[in-house]
């Protein structure tokens, strides 16, 4: 696929979404499919991803990859064990290579769309806890730079 995408033929290709559309929950999945087929990309994303967008993602990843160790900001990775799009190994790869503190939540009852799937409440709670911890550890991160500097 990587060979075909940059060619003139590849520029006309698109990768169509398919079951399970990132959601383990049948009710949510049905809503996603309805919105996609109605052309409501703001609600559910695109029904297909153009090949050139995939190529841009690959280029972006290649550019970032050597920089990951320099990322020192605290990071929370949220990944589904049964993700239908991205492998759990990707999250572990980042966990080992990011340069700062990295926390990780692995969800056991969700697919790719962790913010809307079955464990969205668990994910939201973990994000809230992560941010609360950051504020306790570093309260100055919430103060705009101009206020902190007396401007």
C-alpha positions as CSV (number, residue, x, y, z in Angstrom):
1,X,0.0,0.0,0.0
2,X,2.8,2.4,0.8
3,X,4.1,2.0,-2.7
4,X,0.8,2.7,-4.3
5,X,-0.4,5.7,-2.3
6,X,2.1,8.3,-3.7
7,X,1.3,7.4,-7.3
8,X,-1.3,9.0,-9.5
9,X,-3.6,6.0,-9.0
10,X,-3.0,6.2,-5.3
11,X,-4.0,9.8,-5.2
12,X,-7.5,8.8,-6.3
13,X,-7.9,6.0,-3.7
14,X,-9.9,6.3,-0.5
15,X,-10.1,3.8,2.4
16,X,-13.8,3.3,3.3
17,X,-14.7,2.8,6.9
18,X,-16.2,-0.6,7.8
19,X,-17.7,-2.5,10.7
20,X,-17.3,-2.0,13.6
21,X,-16.7,1.7,12.9
22,X,-14.6,2.1,16.0
23,X,-17.4,1.3,18.5
24,X,-18.1,-1.9,20.3
25,X,-21.5,-0.6,21.4
26,X,-24.1,-1.5,18.7
27,X,-26.4,1.5,19.5
28,X,-23.5,4.0,19.2
29,X,-22.2,2.2,16.1
30,X,-25.7,2.5,14.4
31,X,-25.7,6.3,15.2
32,X,-22.2,6.6,13.7
33,X,-23.2,4.8,10.5
34,X,-26.3,6.9,10.1
35,X,-24.3,10.1,10.5
36,X,-21.6,9.0,8.1
37,X,-24.0,8.0,5.4
38,X,-25.9,11.3,5.9
39,X,-22.6,13.1,5.2
40,X,-22.4,14.5,8.8
41,X,-18.7,14.3,9.2
42,X,-18.8,16.7,12.2
43,X,-20.7,14.1,14.1
44,X,-19.1,10.9,13.0
45,X,-16.2,11.5,10.8
46,X,-15.8,10.7,7.1
47,X,-17.2,7.6,5.5
48,X,-13.8,7.2,3.8
49,X,-10.3,8.5,4.3
50,X,-8.5,9.7,1.2
51,X,-5.2,8.0,0.5
52,X,-3.3,11.3,0.5
53,X,-4.5,11.9,4.1
54,X,-3.0,8.5,5.1
55,X,0.2,9.5,3.4
56,X,0.3,12.8,5.3
57,X,-0.2,10.9,8.6
58,X,2.7,8.6,7.7
59,X,4.9,11.7,7.0
60,X,3.8,13.4,10.2
61,X,4.6,10.2,12.2
62,X,8.1,9.9,10.5
63,X,8.8,13.5,11.4
64,X,7.7,13.1,15.0
65,X,9.3,9.7,15.7
66,X,12.8,10.9,16.4
67,X,11.4,13.7,18.6
68,X,9.4,11.6,21.0
69,X,12.2,11.3,23.6
70,X,12.2,15.1,23.8
71,X,8.6,15.2,24.8
72,X,8.8,15.9,28.5
73,X,5.2,17.0,29.2
74,X,3.2,14.5,31.3
75,X,1.1,12.4,29.0
76,X,-1.9,10.2,29.4
77,X,-2.3,7.5,26.8
78,X,-5.7,6.0,26.5
79,X,-5.9,2.9,24.3
80,X,-8.4,0.1,23.8
81,X,-7.0,-3.5,24.1
82,X,-9.3,-4.5,21.2
83,X,-8.9,-1.3,19.1
84,X,-10.1,-2.0,15.5
85,X,-7.8,0.8,14.1
86,X,-4.7,1.1,16.2
87,X,-2.7,-1.7,17.8
88,X,-2.1,-1.7,21.6
89,X,1.5,-2.2,20.7
90,X,1.6,1.5,19.5
91,X,0.6,2.7,22.9
92,X,3.3,0.6,24.6
93,X,5.8,1.9,22.0
94,X,5.0,5.5,23.0
95,X,5.1,4.6,26.7
96,X,8.7,3.4,26.3
97,X,9.8,6.3,24.1
98,X,8.2,9.5,25.4
99,X,10.7,11.5,27.5
100,X,8.4,12.6,30.3
101,X,6.0,11.0,32.8
102,X,3.6,8.7,30.9
103,X,0.4,7.2,32.4
104,X,-1.6,4.7,30.4
105,X,-5.2,3.5,30.6
106,X,-6.0,0.3,28.7
107,X,-9.7,-0.2,28.1
108,X,-11.1,-3.7,27.9
109,X,-14.6,-3.0,26.6
110,X,-14.2,-0.4,23.9
111,X,-12.9,-0.2,20.4
112,X,-11.2,2.8,18.8
113,X,-13.6,5.6,19.7
114,X,-12.8,5.6,23.4
115,X,-14.6,9.0,24.0
116,X,-18.0,7.6,22.9
117,X,-17.7,3.8,23.3
118,X,-18.7,1.7,26.3
119,X,-16.0,2.8,28.7
120,X,-16.3,6.6,28.0
121,X,-17.1,7.3,31.6
122,X,-14.1,5.4,32.9
123,X,-11.9,7.3,30.3
124,X,-13.4,10.7,31.3
125,X,-12.8,9.9,35.0
126,X,-9.2,8.9,34.3
127,X,-8.6,12.1,32.3
128,X,-10.0,14.2,35.1
129,X,-7.9,12.4,37.7
130,X,-4.8,12.9,35.5
131,X,-5.4,16.6,35.1
132,X,-6.3,17.0,38.8
133,X,-3.0,15.4,39.7
134,X,-1.1,17.7,37.3
135,X,-2.7,20.8,38.9
136,X,-1.8,19.6,42.4
137,X,1.8,18.9,41.3
138,X,2.2,22.0,39.3
139,X,-0.4,24.6,40.0
140,X,1.4,27.2,37.9
141,X,0.6,25.4,34.7
142,X,-2.9,26.9,34.8
143,X,-1.6,30.5,35.1
144,X,-1.2,32.3,31.8
145,X,2.4,33.3,31.1
146,X,1.6,37.0,31.0
147,X,0.0,36.9,34.5
148,X,2.8,34.8,35.9
149,X,5.3,37.3,34.6
150,X,3.4,40.3,36.0
151,X,2.5,41.6,32.5
